[in-house]
Amino acid sequence: MNESSYTSDRIEGLISRLSRKAMSDRSGEWFRHDMFEDVISSQGHRSVIVRKALATRAMLRAMTDLSNSETTSSFTIENGELIVGVIPLGSLGLGKVFPDYLTEEEWRVASVTNRGEMSVFGHNSVDYKPLCEKGLKSIIQLCHDKIADQTLSQPFRDFYEACGICCEAVCEYAEKFAELADAEARTEKDEKRKRELTGMAEICRKVPAEPAETFQEALQSIFFVHLALHSSMNFLSLGRLDQVLQPYYEKSMSDGMSRDELLDVFQCFLVKCAGRLNMNPAYLLKQDHMSYAVALGTNPVYLDQWSSANNFLQNIVIGGVRPDGTDASNDCTYLILDAYKGFRLSTPNLNIRMHLETPAELLEEVARTVSLNKNGFPVIVNDAAVIPALLTAGIDAVDANDFVLDGCWEPILNGKCDWTFRMINMLSILECSLNGGAMLSADNLALRGAKVSHDSPLCHELNTFEKLLNAVGIHTRYFMDQAILGMYEMYAIDESITPTPLQSALLHGCLEKGKDKSWGGAEKILGGVVAAAVPDIVDTLVAIERWVYRERKFSLQDVADAFRYSYRVQDHHPDKEFRQTLYDEIKIRFMKDSPKFGNGEASTDVIMRKITDLLCDTLVQSVKLAEKVFLNEPTEEEMLKIQSLRRLTGYDGRSMKEEFGSEFKIHFSVGMGTFECYNVFGMGNAASADRVQSGEGLSPNFSPKPGFMNRGLGHLFSSFESIGLNRFGAGVITDVTVEETDLNPNPQSRIKQLTGIIDGFLKSRGSIMSLSIASSEQLGKIFDLCRCAEQGDEVAAEALKEYSNVVVRVGGSQAAFITLPEAHQKSHMQRPVF
């Protein structure tokens, strides 16, 4: 074991081979549709959910086809691997390839909703504890028993048949790898490796069909199901692995395995999860397999595909509290932290739940991991903020205490909920508030601008700051209504397009109810409205309040015009010189002479509280409306009115409680963040108090705008205390990057500094924080090399390989800095806090 890096020679070799592959052209490894069995031609008469299950089986069979593997490398065992199976290429940004299962008519009609086969949402997690304890055979047997019940109606029979097909296909896949491991063992000359291969073959014949007994069996069972979920387009997280793995860790230790051997097995598991990495931007374009139908709702959502190319929505959560509220840290918590101390790949994401009673020893180990890893692992999740927020959303204490994170950072229940969310852009809301429901576009083809919300008072009518805030409230409610109503609308669509029988087989509630999660089968349903650009609107409102309303230095219309034209007067303006002088002064006052969020200024904290209160209050109003439309059973007198309201949303059915069951309800909450889309979202916005140019990126997540935080982290944390982040059940993440040269070079002193930062964050009731360490000088050097490589400089391209392990936080995941587009790299170069 390499003591300095916490990785063995075995792991170093696996990471080295993966890194070389990740830097190469991987376009030839993608599956093609001619590699799959044609499900439609033979099974087009079956229900959609059964066809989806058959397509899942076809996918897994194609993955173990030797001829396919000649290009896809999907049926191989790398030398040194202790966990086997290969997840096919695909990611949030590059898209997915999967066998067709919708008929032509279904595919054509589904276009009206912007939904299709690729619209599987993912962003969820299953609880792997029952899998390890019982195995898939228990689910298969339950499904067979249910199908034998002649009293069941066809939809229920189809559901159980689909779940059974998927689980049997995963077991078949594992058996294929058992055969491959045996075949390789027969030709292996190294006796130690021969024993490893024979042992892996035995494990593959046992799990995931049967219960796991050892640490390696548990991880192999989890990985087989994880890869099957991802292969069937369910990009799901891994959940609370320290809680799942602890009994198997204890068993293997008692059987005589050493801790270092178990660490090796876990790091093999991590390398397998990272197997899809694509780290050379030169080859991303030819791997764009994104479909049009990947929106979060029924309207298109444009992802930042480039920066999401290596986002696989796979989070690991450790630490926190048990369902009974006691501290949950255990041996595996520390083992997993050690695994990441030497693991410089960008996926899977590691998150640790912490609370004020977290053991001091664990806090120090977290700081040590941050110090050694530098790339933002583990992300810090504060139980003291998240659990109360989930309770406010109507979740009981047992489930709230057991929360996990979805594929990015939003809190969800541990294998017990369906989850979806929508986003609203607060900077767009501000533009609508300044411009009568229209965006502030410099293009006059739409006259005032694109009308994206209701008509509202114009600048000359907003003669007090309270009137402006009232306009912000009007437009916030408009977009909040759209988000909440749209999430209920989804349940009238997805059962006919994107059922997920494999996930439903593992999701609490679905097997008990006989319903896919897309039919409302999950035990609970969570919905989030995630507000982007909250720091941006706050900074801009603070500047407006001071310079327009309090000091009366500028008119609101002049400010709006300055935003519209990016502080530059148009050439044909009759009074160009005067107006440019005015715009320059507005820019100076707004950009340099106004308080900014993150610096502990009272004025920003007051406005931030107003905006966060507005979001929470508006959510309550919108939920009340949505429940009236979709859930409440109307009286005879109300019937025509409610039916009319439902038709306006595109739904013309019964109460959803009657349709999906009396317990059907979406538990809504608000979150604040941008994920990796801060640059894409900002493309449609005018300038602001933080952005000198229209189209510039927004503040990333709930973080100060890069370059504007100048008073240290303590001031940022002090702002959290007054905001009330314990109301935001959909999560609030702040990305912090500390300048490496500002930290003490002595390792123990550095750990003490980082411990203080983490402790300060927890005590301030912050919600979620990524804490990275970066060198501004190094990022600048890599940035220059990237620009040279883009121009064809082969020496620069070769030099970049040295920096493939410099990883940064990109909204909802981590990514190698060399893989990011220029705008993202510039943002990160401005982030380090001194």
C-alpha positions in Angstrom: 0.0 0.0 0.0 1.3 3.4 -1.0 1.0 5.3 2.4 1.2 8.8 0.8 -1.5 8.2 -1.7 -3.7 5.5 0.0 -3.6 3.4 -3.2 -2.0 0.1 -4.0 0.0 -0.7 -7.1 -3.1 -2.6 -8.4 -5.2 0.5 -8.1 -2.5 2.8 -9.5 -2.4 0.5 -12.6 -6.1 0.4 -13.1 -6.4 4.2 -12.8 -3.4 4.7 -15.2 -5.0 2.5 -17.8 -8.4 4.2 -17.4 -6.8 7.6 -17.7 -5.1 6.6 -20.9 -8.3 5.3 -22.3 -10.2 8.4 -21.2 -7.7 10.7 -23.1 -8.2 8.7 -26.3 -10.9 8.8 -29.0 -13.7 6.6 -27.5 -16.2 7.3 -30.2 -15.9 3.7 -31.6 -16.9 2.2 -28.2 -20.5 3.4 -28.4 -23.2 0.8 -29.1 -25.1 1.0 -32.4 -28.7 0.1 -32.9 -27.9 -2.7 -35.3 -26.2 -4.4 -32.3 -29.6 -4.8 -30.5 -32.5 -7.3 -30.8 -35.5 -5.7 -32.6 -38.0 -5.5 -29.7 -40.7 -3.6 -31.7 -41.0 -6.1 -34.6 -41.7 -9.1 -32.4 -43.2 -7.5 -29.3 -44.8 -4.2 -30.5 -48.3 -5.5 -29.4 -47.2 -5.7 -25.7 -47.6 -2.9 -23.2 -45.0 -0.2 -23.0 -43.7 -1.4 -19.7 -43.1 -4.9 -20.9 -41.4 -3.7 -24.0 -39.1 -1.5 -21.8 -38.2 -4.6 -19.8 -37.5 -6.6 -23.0 -35.3 -3.7 -24.3 -33.4 -3.7 -21.0 -32.8 -7.5 -21.5 -31.7 -6.8 -25.1 -29.3 -4.2 -23.9 -27.7 -6.4 -21.3 -27.4 -9.3 -23.8 -25.8 -7.0 -26.4 -23.3 -5.9 -23.7 -22.1 -9.5 -23.3 -21.9 -10.3 -27.0 -18.3 -11.1 -27.9 -18.6 -9.6 -31.4 -20.0 -6.4 -30.1 -17.3 -6.2 -27.4 -14.6 -6.1 -30.1 -15.5 -2.4 -30.5 -17.5 -1.6 -27.3 -15.1 -3.4 -24.9 -18.2 -4.2 -22.9 -17.4 -7.8 -22.2 -13.9 -7.8 -20.8 -12.1 -8.2 -17.5 -9.1 -5.9 -17.0 -6.0 -7.3 -15.4 -6.1 -6.6 -11.7 -9.8 -6.0 -11.5 -11.6 -7.4 -8.5 -15.1 -6.1 -9.5 -16.3 -7.0 -13.0 -18.9 -5.7 -15.4 -18.7 -2.7 -17.8 -21.1 0.2 -18.0 -21.5 1.2 -21.7 -20.6 4.8 -22.7 -23.2 7.4 -22.0 -23.5 10.5 -19.8 -25.8 13.4 -18.9 -24.1 15.5 -21.5 -23.3 13.0 -24.3 -26.6 11.1 -24.1 -27.4 7.4 -24.2 -27.9 4.6 -26.7 -30.6 2.0 -25.9 -32.8 -0.4 -27.9 -36.0 1.2 -29.3 -39.2 0.1 -27.5 -41.8 2.7 -28.6 -43.8 2.0 -31.7 -43.7 4.5 -34.6 -47.2 5.9 -33.6 -46.2 6.3 -30.0 -42.9 8.0 -30.9 -44.7 10.4 -33.2 -47.5 11.3 -30.8 -45.1 11.6 -27.9 -43.4 14.5 -29.7 -46.2 16.8 -28.7 -45.0 16.4 -25.1 -41.3 16.6 -25.8 -41.0 13.1 -24.2 -39.5 10.0 -25.7 -37.5 6.9 -24.9 -34.5 9.0 -23.8 -36.6 11.0 -21.3 -35.8 8.7 -18.3 -35.1 11.2 -15.6 -32.7 9.3 -13.4 -31.5 11.7 -10.6 -32.6 9.2 -8.0 -31.3 6.5 -5.7 -32.2 3.0 -4.7 -31.6 1.4 -1.3 -29.1 -1.4 -1.9 -29.5 -2.9 1.6 -32.5 -5.2 0.6 -30.6 -6.3 -2.5 -27.5 -7.4 -0.5 -29.7 -9.0 2.2 -32.1 -10.9 -0.1 -30.8 -11.0 -3.7 -32.8 -10.5 -6.9 -34.2 -14.0 -6.7 -36.5 -12.9 -4.0 -38.0 -10.2 -6.2 -38.2 -12.7 -9.2 -40.1 -15.1 -7.0 -42.5 -12.4 -5.8 -43.2 -11.4 -9.4 -43.9 -15.0 -10.5 -46.3 -15.4 -7.6 -48.1 -12.2 -8.5 -48.4 -13.1 -12.1 -49.9 -16.5 -11.1 -52.7 -14.6 -9.3 -55.6 -14.7 -11.9 -57.5 -12.0 -10.0 -54.9 -9.3 -11.0 -55.8 -7.0 -13.9 -53.6 -6.8 -16.9 -51.7 -3.6 -16.0 -50.6 -5.1 -12.7 -49.6 -8.4 -14.4 -47.6 -6.5 -16.9 -45.8 -4.5 -14.2 -44.8 -7.7 -12.3 -43.8 -9.4 -15.6 -41.6 -6.4 -16.5 -39.9 -6.3 -13.1 -39.2 -10.1 -13.3 -37.8 -9.8 -16.8 -35.4 -7.1 -15.8 -34.2 -8.9 -12.6 -33.7 -12.2 -14.5 -31.7 -10.3 -17.2 -29.3 -8.9 -14.6 -28.8 -12.4 -13.2 -28.1 -13.7 -16.7 -25.6 -10.9 -17.2 -23.8 -11.8 -14.0 -23.7 -15.5 -15.1 -22.0 -14.4 -18.4 -19.2 -12.7 -16.5 -18.8 -15.8 -14.3 -18.2 -17.8 -17.6 -15.8 -15.1 -18.8 -13.8 -15.1 -15.5 -13.6 -18.9 -15.6 -12.3 -18.8 -19.2 -9.6 -16.3 -18.3 -8.6 -18.3 -15.2 -8.0 -21.3 -17.4 -5.4 -19.5 -19.4 -3.9 -17.3 -16.6 -0.3 -18.2 -15.7 0.0 -16.1 -12.6 -1.3 -18.3 -9.7 -2.5 -15.3 -7.6 -4.4 -13.8 -10.5 -5.8 -17.3 -11.4 -7.2 -17.6 -7.8 -8.7 -14.1 -8.0 -10.4 -14.9 -11.3 -11.8 -18.2 -10.0 -13.1 -16.4 -6.9 -14.7 -13.7 -9.0 -16.4 -16.4 -11.1 -17.9 -17.9 -7.9 -19.1 -14.5 -6.8 -20.8 -13.8 -10.1 -22.6 -17.1 -9.9 -23.9 -16.1 -6.5 -24.8 -12.4 -6.7 -26.9 -10.5 -7.4 -29.3 -13.4 -7.6 -28.5 -14.6 -4.0 -27.8 -12.6 -0.8 -24.3 -11.3 -0.4 -22.2 -12.5 2.6 -18.8 -10.9 2.1 -17.6 -7.3 1.4 -16.6 -8.2 -2.2 -19.9 -10.0 -2.8 -21.8 -7.0 -1.6 -19.9 -4.6 -3.8 -20.2 -6.9 -6.8 -23.9 -7.3 -6.3 -24.3 -3.5 -6.0 -22.2 -2.9 -9.1 -24.1 -5.4 -11.3 -27.4 -3.7 -10.5 -25.9 -0.2 -10.7 -24.5 -0.9 -14.2 -27.9 -2.4 -15.3 -29.7 0.7 -14.1 -27.3 3.0 -15.9 -27.3 0.8 -19.0 -31.1 1.0 -19.1 -30.9 4.9 -19.0 -31.6 5.1 -15.2 -28.6 7.3 -14.1 -29.0 6.7 -10.4 -26.9 7.3 -7.3 -25.4 4.7 -5.0 -26.9 5.9 -1.7 -25.5 5.4 1.8 -22.8 2.8 1.0 -21.2 2.9 4.4 -24.5 1.9 6.0 -25.1 -0.9 3.5 -21.5 -2.3 3.5 -20.7 -2.2 7.3 -22.0 -5.8 8.1 -20.1 -7.2 5.1 -17.0 -5.3 6.2 -17.2 -6.9 9.6 -17.8 -10.3 8.2 -14.8 -10.1 5.8 -12.5 -8.7 8.6 -13.6 -11.6 10.9 -12.8 -14.0 8.0 -9.2 -12.8 8.0 -9.1 -10.2 5.3 -7.1 -7.1 6.1 -8.4 -3.5 5.9 -5.9 -2.8 3.1 -7.4 -5.7 1.1 -10.9 -4.3 1.6 -9.7 -0.9 0.6 -8.4 -2.4 -2.6 -11.8 -4.0 -3.3 -13.6 -0.7 -2.7 -11.2 1.3 -4.9 -11.7 -1.3 -7.7 -15.4 -0.6 -7.4 -14.7 3.2 -7.7 -12.6 2.6 -10.8 -15.4 0.6 -12.4 -17.9 3.3 -11.7 -15.5 5.8 -13.4 -15.1 3.6 -16.5 -17.0 6.0 -18.9 -14.8 9.0 -18.5 -14.1 11.0 -21.7 -11.3 13.5 -20.8 -10.2 14.7 -24.2 -12.5 17.6 -25.5 -11.2 17.0 -29.0 -13.3 13.9 -29.3 -16.6 15.0 -27.6 -18.4 16.3 -30.7 -18.2 12.9 -32.5 -19.8 11.3 -29.4 -22.8 13.6 -29.2 -25.7 11.0 -28.9 -28.1 13.4 -27.2 -31.8 13.1 -28.2 -34.2 15.9 -28.3 -36.4 14.3 -25.7 -34.3 14.6 -22.6 -36.1 17.6 -21.0 -36.9 17.7 -17.3 -40.5 18.4 -18.3 -42.7 19.0 -21.3 -40.7 22.0 -22.5 -37.1 21.8 -23.8 -34.3 22.3 -21.3 -31.0 23.0 -22.8 -28.1 21.4 -21.0 -24.5 22.5 -21.0 -23.6 19.3 -22.8 -19.9 19.9 -22.9 -19.5 20.5 -19.2 -21.9 17.6 -18.5 -20.0 15.1 -20.7 -18.5 13.4 -17.6 -21.5 13.7 -15.3 -23.0 10.3 -14.6 -25.3 11.3 -11.7 -23.7 8.8 -9.4 -23.3 10.0 -5.8 -22.1 8.1 -2.7 -23.3 9.4 0.7 -21.6 8.5 3.9 -21.9 9.7 7.5 -24.9 11.5 9.0 -27.4 10.0 11.4 -29.3 6.8 11.4 -33.1 6.7 11.0 -33.4 6.9 14.8 -31.3 10.1 14.9 -28.1 8.7 16.4 -24.7 9.2 14.7 -24.3 6.8 11.8 -20.5 6.9 11.3 -18.8 3.5 11.2 -15.7 1.6 10.0 -16.9 1.9 6.4 -17.3 5.7 6.7 -13.5 5.9 7.4 -12.6 3.3 4.8 -14.5 5.2 2.0 -12.8 8.4 3.1 -9.4 6.7 2.8 -10.4 5.4 -0.6 -10.8 8.9 -1.8 -7.6 10.3 -0.4 -5.7 8.7 -3.2 -8.5 8.7 -5.8 -8.1 11.7 -8.1 -10.8 10.7 -10.7 -13.8 12.9 -11.0 -16.5 10.3 -10.5 -18.3 8.9 -8.5 -19.0 11.9 -6.3 -18.4 11.5 -2.6 -20.6 13.3 -0.1 -20.5 13.2 3.7 -23.4 14.1 5.9 -22.3 15.9 9.0 -23.9 17.4 12.1 -22.9 19.2 15.3 -22.4 15.8 17.1 -20.2 14.4 14.3 -17.1 12.9 16.1 -14.1 15.1 16.2 -12.0 12.3 14.7 -14.3 12.1 11.7 -14.2 15.8 11.2 -10.4 15.7 11.1 -10.5 12.8 8.6 -12.8 14.7 6.3 -10.5 17.7 6.4 -7.5 15.4 5.7 -9.4 14.0 2.7 -10.2 17.4 1.4 -6.5 18.4 1.8 -5.1 15.4 0.0 -7.8 15.1 -2.7 -8.1 18.8 -3.4 -11.0 18.2 -5.9 -13.9 18.9 -3.6 -14.5 15.4 -2.3 -16.2 14.9 0.0 -19.0 17.4 -0.5 -20.1 18.6 3.0 -23.9 18.1 3.7 -25.3 19.6 6.9 -27.9 17.5 8.5 -28.9 20.5 10.7 -30.1 22.3 7.6 -31.4 19.5 5.4 -33.4 17.4 7.9 -35.6 20.2 9.2 -36.2 21.3 5.6 -37.5 17.8 4.7 -39.6 17.7 7.8 -41.2 21.0 6.7 -42.0 19.4 3.3 -44.1 16.8 5.2 -41.5 13.9 5.4 -41.5 12.0 8.7 -38.5 12.0 10.9 -37.4 8.4 10.2 -37.2 9.0 6.5 -35.8 12.5 6.8 -33.0 11.2 9.0 -32.1 8.6 6.4 -31.9 11.0 3.4 -29.5 10.6 0.5 -28.6 12.8 -2.5 -29.7 12.4 -6.1 -27.3 12.5 -8.9 -26.3 16.1 -8.3 -26.9 17.4 -4.8 -30.6 17.5 -4.1 -31.7 15.7 -0.9 -34.1 12.8 -1.5 -35.3 9.8 0.5 -33.2 6.6 0.7 -34.8 4.3 -1.9 -38.3 5.4 -0.9 -39.2 8.2 -3.3 -39.7 9.3 -6.9 -38.1 12.7 -7.4 -38.3 15.4 -10.1 -37.7 19.1 -10.2 -38.0 22.2 -12.3 -35.9 25.3 -12.4 -36.6 29.0 -12.4 -34.2 31.8 -13.3 -34.4 34.6 -10.8 -32.5 37.0 -13.2 -35.1 36.4 -15.8 -37.8 37.2 -13.2 -36.0 40.5 -12.4 -35.9 41.4 -16.1 -39.6 40.7 -16.4 -40.2 42.9 -13.3 -38.2 45.8 -14.9 -39.8 45.3 -18.3 -43.4 44.5 -18.0 -43.1 40.8 -18.3 -40.6 40.8 -21.1 -36.9 40.0 -21.3 -34.4 42.9 -21.7 -33.2 42.1 -25.2 -31.1 44.5 -27.3 -32.8 43.1 -30.4 -35.8 45.2 -31.2 -37.6 42.6 -33.3 -39.7 41.8 -30.3 -39.9 45.5 -29.4 -39.6 45.6 -25.6 -38.3 42.0 -25.6 -39.6 38.4 -25.6 -42.8 38.3 -23.5 -42.3 35.4 -21.2 -44.6 36.3 -18.3 -47.7 38.3 -17.5 -47.9 42.1 -18.2 -46.8 44.1 -15.2 -46.0 47.8 -14.4 -43.1 49.4 -16.4 -40.2 51.2 -14.9 -41.8 54.6 -14.7 -44.6 53.1 -12.6 -42.3 51.4 -10.2 -41.6 54.6 -8.2 -40.8 52.8 -4.9 -38.6 49.8 -4.1 -41.6 48.1 -2.6 -43.4 48.3 -5.9 -40.4 46.7 -7.6 -40.3 43.9 -5.1 -44.1 43.4 -5.6 -43.4 43.0 -9.4 -40.7 40.4 -8.6 -43.3 38.6 -6.5 -45.8 38.6 -9.4 -43.4 37.0 -11.8 -42.0 34.6 -9.3 -45.5 33.3 -8.7 -46.0 33.0 -12.5 -42.9 30.8 -13.0 -43.5 28.9 -9.7 -47.0 28.0 -10.9 -45.6 26.7 -14.1 -43.1 24.5 -12.3 -45.5 23.0 -9.7 -48.4 22.4 -12.2 -45.9 20.9 -14.7 -44.6 18.4 -12.2 -48.1 17.1 -11.6 -48.7 17.0 -15.3 -45.8 14.6 -15.7 -47.7 11.8 -14.0 -50.3 12.0 -16.8 -47.6 11.3 -19.4 -44.6 9.2 -18.3 -46.4 5.9 -17.6 -47.1 5.8 -21.4 -43.5 6.7 -22.4 -40.8 6.1 -19.8 -41.7 3.4 -17.3 -38.7 2.1 -15.3 -39.4 -1.5 -14.2 -35.9 -2.3 -13.0 -35.7 0.8 -10.8 -39.3 0.1 -9.6 -38.4 -3.4 -8.6 -35.9 -1.9 -6.2 -37.8 1.2 -5.1 -39.8 0.9 -1.8 -43.6 1.0 -2.5 -43.7 -0.1 -6.1 -43.7 -3.9 -5.7 -46.1 -3.5 -2.8 -48.6 -1.5 -4.9 -48.0 -3.3 -8.1 -47.2 0.1 -9.8 -44.2 1.5 -11.6 -42.8 4.7 -10.2 -44.1 6.5 -13.2 -47.6 5.4 -12.2 -47.1 6.9 -8.7 -45.9 3.6 -7.2 -43.1 4.9 -5.0 -43.7 5.2 -1.3 -43.3 9.0 -1.5 -43.0 11.5 -4.3 -40.8 14.6 -3.9 -40.7 17.6 -6.2 -38.4 20.5 -6.1 -38.3 24.0 -7.6 -34.6 25.0 -7.9 -34.1 28.7 -8.2 -31.0 29.8 -10.2 -29.4 33.2 -10.1 -30.4 34.0 -6.6 -27.1 35.7 -5.7 -27.4 37.6 -9.1 -30.9 39.0 -8.4 -29.9 39.9 -4.8 -26.7 41.8 -5.8 -28.7 43.7 -8.5 -31.6 44.6 -6.2 -29.2 45.8 -3.6 -27.6 48.1 -6.1 -31.0 49.3 -7.4 -32.3 50.0 -3.9 -29.2 52.2 -3.2 -28.6 54.0 -6.4 -32.1 54.4 -7.8 -34.4 54.6 -4.7 -32.3 55.7 -1.8 -29.7 58.0 -3.3 -31.7 58.8 -6.5 -28.5 58.8 -8.6 -30.1 57.1 -11.6 -33.6 56.4 -12.9 -34.8 52.8 -13.0 -35.4 53.1 -16.8 -31.8 54.2 -17.3 -30.6 51.2 -15.3 -32.8 48.8 -17.3 -31.5 50.3 -20.5 -27.9 49.9 -19.3 -28.6 46.2 -18.6 -30.3 45.8 -22.0 -27.4 47.1 -24.0 -24.6 45.7 -21.8 -23.6 49.2 -20.6 -22.8 50.2 -24.2 -24.8 52.8 -26.1 -25.9 51.9 -29.6 -24.0 53.6 -32.4 -27.1 55.3 -33.8 -28.2 56.9 -30.5 -28.6 60.7 -31.0 -27.0 61.5 -27.6 -24.4 58.8 -27.6 -21.6 60.5 -25.7 -23.8 61.6 -22.8 -25.6 58.2 -22.6 -22.2 56.3 -22.6 -21.0 58.5 -19.7 -24.2 57.7 -17.8 -23.9 53.9 -18.5 -20.2 53.9 -17.5 -21.2 55.5 -14.2 -24.0 53.0 -13.6 -21.6 50.2 -14.3 -19.0 51.5 -11.8 -21.6 52.1 -9.1 -23.3 48.7 -9.6 -20.2 46.6 -10.3 -17.7 48.1 -7.9 -19.4 50.4 -5.4 -22.3 48.1 -4.3 -22.2 45.4 -1.7 -22.1 41.8 -3.0 -23.5 38.6 -1.6 -20.8 36.6 0.3 -19.1 39.5 2.0 -21.3 39.6 5.1 -22.9 43.0 4.2 -26.1 43.7 6.1 -27.8 45.2 3.0 -27.3 42.0 1.0 -28.4 39.8 3.8 -31.7 41.8 4.2 -32.5 41.5 0.5 -31.4 37.9 0.4 -33.9 37.1 3.2 -36.7 38.9 1.3 -36.0 36.8 -1.8 -35.7 33.5 0.1 -38.9 34.3 2.0 -40.6 35.1 -1.3 -39.6 31.7 -2.8 -40.9 29.8 0.2 -44.1 31.8 0.4 -44.8 31.5 -3.3 -44.2 27.7 -3.2 -47.0 27.4 -0.7 -49.4 29.4 -2.9 -48.5 27.4 -6.0 -48.8 24.0 -4.2 -52.2 25.0 -2.9 -53.4 25.8 -6.5 -51.9 22.5 -7.9 -53.5 20.4 -5.2 -56.9 22.0 -5.9 -56.5 21.2 -9.6 -55.0 17.7 -9.5 -55.8 16.2 -6.1 -58.9 17.6 -4.5 -62.2 15.8 -5.3 -64.5 18.6 -6.3 -68.1 19.0 -5.2 -70.8 18.7 -7.8 -71.0 22.5 -8.0 -67.2 22.7 -8.5 -66.9 19.8 -11.0 -67.1 21.8 -14.2 -64.7 24.4 -13.0 -62.1 21.9 -11.9 -62.5 19.9 -15.1 -61.9 23.1 -17.0 -58.8 23.9 -15.0 -57.4 20.3 -15.6 -57.9 20.6 -19.3 -55.9 23.9 -19.3 -52.9 21.9 -18.0 -53.4 19.1 -20.6 -54.9 16.7 -18.1 -58.5 15.5 -18.5 -58.7 12.7 -15.9 -60.0 12.1 -12.5 -58.5 13.3 -9.3 -54.9 12.0 -9.2 -55.7 10.5 -5.8 -58.4 8.5 -7.5 -56.1 7.7 -10.4 -52.9 6.7 -8.6 -54.2 6.0 -5.0 -55.4 7.9 -2.0 -51.8 8.5 -0.7 -50.7 10.1 -4.0 -49.2 13.5 -3.3 -46.0 15.4 -4.3 -44.1 16.8 -1.4 -42.7 20.0 -2.7 -39.8 22.1 -1.5 -37.5 24.9 -2.8 -33.8 24.7 -3.6 -31.2 27.2 -4.8 -28.5 26.4 -7.4 -27.6 26.2 -11.1 -26.0 22.8 -11.5 -23.4 23.0 -14.3 -25.7 25.2 -16.4 -24.8 28.6 -15.1 -23.2 29.6 -18.4 -26.1 28.2 -20.5 -28.8 29.8 -18.3 -27.0 33.2 -18.4 -26.9 33.2 -22.2 -30.5 34.5 -22.3 -30.1 37.2 -19.8 -29.1 40.9 -20.1 -26.3 42.4 -18.1 -26.7 43.0 -14.3 -24.9 44.3 -11.3 -22.5 41.3 -11.5 -22.4 40.8 -15.3 -21.0 43.5 -17.6 -22.1 41.7 -20.7 -25.4 40.1 -21.8 -25.0 36.4 -22.1 -22.4 36.0 -19.4 -22.7 33.1 -17.0 -24.7 33.3 -13.8 -23.2 32.9 -10.3 -22.6 29.1 -9.9 -25.1 27.5 -7.6 -25.7 29.5 -4.4 -22.2 31.0 -4.5 -20.9 34.5 -4.7 -20.2 35.6 -8.2 -16.6 34.6 -9.0 -14.3 37.6 -8.5 -16.6 39.5 -6.1 -16.0 37.8 -2.8 -13.2 39.6 -1.0 -13.8 39.4 2.7 -13.2 35.7 3.5 -15.3 32.7 4.1 -16.4 33.7 7.6 -18.4 36.6 6.2 -20.1 34.2 3.7 -21.0 31.8 6.5 -22.3 34.6 8.7 -24.8 35.4 5.9 -26.2 31.9 6.1 -27.3 32.3 9.6 -29.8 35.0 8.7 -31.2 33.4 5.5 -32.9 30.3 7.0 -31.5 27.6 4.7 -33.2 25.0 6.9 -36.4 25.7 4.9 -35.0 24.5 1.6 -35.7 20.8 1.2 -34.5 20.7 -2.4 -31.1 21.7 -1.3 -28.8 24.7 -1.4 -25.2 24.2 -2.5 -22.4 26.7 -2.2 -19.1 26.0 -4.1 -16.0 27.2 -2.2 -12.5 27.1 -3.7 -9.6 28.0 -1.4 -6.4 29.3 -2.9 -3.7 26.6 -2.2 -0.9 29.1 -1.6 -3.0 30.7 1.2 -3.1 27.4 3.1 -0.4 26.5 5.6 2.2 24.2 3.9 2.5 22.1 7.0 0.1 19.2 6.5 -1.3 19.1 10.1 -1.7 22.9 10.2 -3.5 22.8 6.9 -5.9 20.1 8.2 -6.6 22.3 11.2 -7.4 25.3 8.9 -9.8 23.1 6.8 -11.3 21.7 9.9 -12.1 25.3 11.0 -13.7 26.0 7.6 -15.9 22.9 7.8 -16.9 23.5 11.4 -17.8 27.2 10.7 -20.0 26.1 7.8 -21.8 23.5 10.0 -22.4 26.0 12.8 -23.7 28.7 10.4 -26.4 26.3 9.4 -25.2 26.2 5.8 -26.9 23.5 3.7 -24.4 21.9 1.3 -20.8 22.9 0.5 -18.2 21.7 -2.0 -14.8 22.7 -0.6 -12.0 22.5 -3.2 -8.3 23.6 -3.2 -6.8 25.2 -6.3 -3.7 27.1 -7.4 -4.6 30.1 -9.5 -1.2 30.0 -11.1 -1.6 26.3 -12.0 -5.1 26.8 -13.4 -3.8 29.7 -15.5 -1.0 27.6 -16.9 -3.5 24.8 -17.8 -5.8 27.3 -19.4 -3.0 28.6 -21.7 -2.1 25.0 -22.7 -5.8 24.3 -23.5 -6.0 27.3 -25.8 -2.8 26.1 -27.6 -4.0 22.6 -27.9 -7.2 23.9 -29.5 -5.1 25.5 -32.2 -3.5 22.2 -33.0 -0.3 22.5 -30.8 0.6 18.8 -30.3 3.2 19.6 -27.6 0.6 21.4 -25.6 -1.9 18.6 -26.0 0.6 16.1 -24.8 1.5 18.4 -21.8 -2.2 18.5 -20.8 -2.1 14.8 -19.9 0.0 15.7 -16.9 -2.9 17.7 -15.5 -5.7 15.2 -16.1 -6.1 14.8 -12.3 -6.7 18.5 -11.6 -10.4 18.3 -10.8 -12.9 21.1 -10.1 -16.5 21.4 -9.0 -18.9 22.0 -11.9 -22.3 22.8 -10.5 -23.7 19.3 -9.9 -20.6 17.2 -10.2 -16.8 17.2 -10.5 -14.8 17.4 -13.8 -11.2 17.5 -14.9 -10.3 21.1 -15.5 -8.8 20.2 -18.9 -12.2 18.8 -20.1 -14.1 22.1 -19.6 -15.0 24.8 -22.1 -13.2 28.1 -22.0 -16.0 30.0 -20.2 -16.1 27.4 -17.3 -12.3 27.5 -17.0 -12.4 31.3 -16.7 -15.0 31.1 -14.0 -12.8 28.7 -12.0 -9.8 30.9 -12.4 -11.6 33.6 -10.6 -13.0 31.5 -7.8 -10.1 30.9 -5.3 -10.6 32.7 -2.1 -7.5 34.1 -0.4 
